[in-house]
Amino acid sequence: MTDLEKFSPGVRRYIEAARRGQEDRDRYVREMVKKWKFDTIAVHGLYSVQEAIEKNQGAVIEPIFMSSSQAWRDADEMEAAFQYLIPGWAYSRIANPSTSYLEGTLALLETYGTDVEATCCATSSGMSAIFSATEPLLAIEPQQTGPWNFVSSCQIYGGTYMLFKIRHPQMGAECRWVADPTDMDEWKARIDNNTSFLFGELPSNPQQSFLDIKAVADLAHAHNIPLIIDSTIATPALLRPFAHGADIVVHSVTKTMTSSGFGIAGAVIAKKGMYYKSVPYEGQADYASFIKLLPNRDFGPNLSPFHAVLTLNDLRTLRSKIDYLSRNAQRVAEFLHDHPKVEKVMYLGLPDNPMHKLASRDMWLVDSEYDDVYRKRVNRYGHLLSFCVKGGHQPARRVLNALGRIMRATDLGRIKSLANIPAISTHQQQGEESREEAGIPDNLIRLCVGAEHPDDIIADLDQALAKA
Ligand SMILES: *Cc1c(COP(=O)(O)O)cnc(C)c1O
């Protein structure tokens, strides 16, 4: 009996047609898309000429399917779709064609230049992506008695900190913190038989810490568990954690990827074939599709199609934008570094940053060697930096208040320069003690450098620093 014989002839016909469609798509990816450079993938993703003409009335831009659900030809098609045997989308809480265009593009960009195959689940926010990626890893029974634990760098986004510190423990899983994510002995000391996954963020928001992905991934794999990396700040234009052994990459797509700032979005991109002890059996072959079609169908955090297309539009120019923004940030960091009112600057692009060497090993502008302007590989370090104002919290507040053009906002990744004081905003809930451990003093200003002319950004900072 072939695997299809258990279905009625009508259902079988749909499944066979779907398999042929999948083969065509796989061939298109293998023979065309995988041979393109990063920019071409960012511009087109999986949206082919054929798809535009045959399915979308020739629309050159991926259409926004503003429809809650999909209608079916007959009962057989409906039955096949709801068993996930054919690539329908059914209902926009589960899937939607516009969202799939974004997911396909993100999976391709994150695996660019590697032989890793990955899939993506887009979500309604970065936090829902981190929740979606981690919750299933705490859901099955551990092999050993006792509850799950997981090990995370403590230098992570404030919202992730609260998820790990408060929410996951409410479900019975303990978070164990690593204070210095470059210290491999610290990671080793926290792991035991009930550890479910390792988690790191790099470069971290706001203090710009870094870690050796390859070393931490090797450690995770030696314990038969996955490594999750929050790569929001770097984006695949500067760093692709899969190339260094990570298993799952999460993003606040809200940030640099959607630099226009039109809304909130997130993504989980996961390697295919994660046969680790904490991965639920149904999720081992294709974890991101699993969370999309099963847990997230039930939790309901998937992204709206409208937002998916807005994000897709921003992504098309990601590489050149990150290059420009990073160069701006480098100039601003150098200006701040030499300013008498500034105690210290945290930016990975500064040679005196303790993580500069490690970051320079892994953070490159993708395809710069094929760029007419560079013709060689060039390091870029992103557009987020932080600096501490001499004299403590009050002078830092005065500098923030005196900014004229740079907006005071907790956001980051924007095409517009934005600044905030994390100790009174993004990282306020986690308390002074844990901020101290994570390296976030109350005179630290986080600055996300935008695409304005750098002279204008520097002039605004200069006049504000004069009021410290
Ligand atoms: C903002 C942010 C998040 C959370 O993403 P939202 O889209 O705000 O939910 C997670 N990680 C990092 C590094 C972030 O900067």
The ligand as a Gaussian input file, in Angstrom:
#p B3LYP/6-31G(d) Opt

LIG

0 1
 C       12.341000      44.867000      20.510000
 C       13.086000      43.613000      20.689000
 C       12.405000      42.410000      20.959000
 C       10.910000      42.358000      21.102000
 O       10.284000      42.602000      19.887000
 P        8.830000      43.309000      19.723000
 O        8.650000      43.331000      18.260000
 O        8.895000      44.625000      20.386000
 O        7.856000      42.394000      20.410000
 C       13.167000      41.263000      21.076000
 N       14.511000      41.280000      20.969000
 C       15.190000      42.412000      20.710000
 C       16.677000      42.369000      20.584000
 C       14.505000      43.615000      20.567000
 O       15.189000      44.742000      20.329000

